[in-house]
């Protein structure tokens, strides 16, 4: 019974980490099926497009803020779950290495995140509600913010993927004998 509880606790903690890893840090600029107008040609920034991009960048920044705000607690909980699994004789070396790399990546990416605050606070070319006031300044702002978000993604990217793979490998290696091997799990 205790072994099952530990496994459930580990899986719950790892699910939290996967949730954390699922936060997108870049925007996708594809037109949906319902869009009637063709997308602007590369390099053409209408006011509406700039406003949509800025809005997406602000949302991505906000999601990253939540990730950074909760990362210490999530890492601590995951570490506790790893310790319990280790006490129960589970091989956690890959999982521990991936969590350590993730923790390091979060610490490396956080200053980049903080440096983007200046872009948001000045919001050159946009008013306080995100409407374009100067298209040239707004274009520079969204490009600068996009670069910051890419930089954050680069700092987190490999570690997030590695942690995800380590969790997946750990789950497969520690699957109870009476549970069928379901590739969707």
Secondary structure, DSSP 4 states (H G I P E B T S, - for coil): -HHHHHHHHHHHHHHHHHHHHT---S---PPPTT--SPPPPTT---HHHHHHHHHHHHHHHHHHHHHHHHHHHHHHHHHHHHHHHHHTT---HHHHHHHHHHHHHHHHHHHHHHHTHHHHHH-TTB-TTS-BS-HHHHHHHHHHHHHHHHHHHHHHHHHHHHHHHHHHHHHHHT--TTS---TT-
